[in-house]
Structures are given as C-alpha cells and as structure tokens.
Amino acid sequence: MSVKVGNIVQGKVTAVRKYGAFVTLEGGEEGFIHISKVSKGYVKNIDDYLKVGQEITAKVLGTTKDGKWELSIKDAGGNQGEEQATSQDFERKLARFMRDSSQKLSAYRRRLDKKRGVKKR
C-alpha cells in the first residue's frame, strides 16, 4: 500500500520525545506525530499518551521538512492515546482521594475521641 495524504495508516511508535513521536508505518516508511496532533485535548506530557512499541492509527497530513510523513492521531477519528491517559489520570485521582479520605477520617476520629474524653492506650 502506498502512503498518500488523507489516508488512514497503521504504524508502530519507535521513539517518543517531548515534542512528538516517531513512527514506522506498515510499508517501512517513517512518520512523525507532533505533540499537538496526539489528542483533541491539551497534551502536557506525551508519555501519558504514547509508548515505544505501541501500535497506532493515524491520518496522513503531509510531509515534514526532512521527508517523513506528518501524521495525526486526533484527526484519524480514534482516541487510543486518550483512553490510556484517561485511565492513568483516573488511577492518580483515585489514589489521591483514598489518601485524603483516610487522613480526614483519622482527624475526625481524633476530634471525636477528644470530645468523648477517650484516652489512647
């Protein structure tokens, strides 16, 4: 299959940098995804969305100055990177909630014991 502008292509992430990711397409050609083309939302850390070895689906936008195919995951209609980032974000928020809840419960129990006059053993 020859790669053309507008095509949806499959590829594998070969390197991730803070500004984008390099991809090897099915035909062996090289592609690049700029950080702004990874997700429809703001991407602060590309490592939350893409990992080396990850299979991606992207739309071909054109070519870069150095001859690589310019790719966009967000324009391909998928949200594969977003699912992973959302999952990691959820896990972080859940862990923070559990920690904060535990601390608040401990503080509440201490205040309640103090009001009741209960002494620690």
C-alpha positions, 0 to 999 in steps of 0.5 A: 500500500502506498502512503498518500495524504488523507489516508488512514495508516497503521504504524508502530511508535519507535521513539517518543520525545517531548515534542512528538513521536516517531513512527514506522508505518506498515510499508517501512516508511517513517512518520512523525506525530507532533505533540499537538496532533496526539489528542483533541485535548491539551497534551502536557506530557506525551508519555501519558499518551504514547509508548515505544512499541505501541501500535497506532492509527493515524491520518496522513497530513503531509510531509515534514521538512526532512521527508517523513510523513506528518501524521495525526492521531486526533484527526484519524477519528480514534482516541487510543492515546486518550483512553490510556491517559484517561485511565492513568489520570483516573488511577492518580485521582483515585489514589489521591482521594483514598489518601485524603479520605483516610487522613480526614477520617483519622482527624475526625476520629481524633476530634471525636475521641477528644470530645468523648474524653477517650484516652489512647492506650 
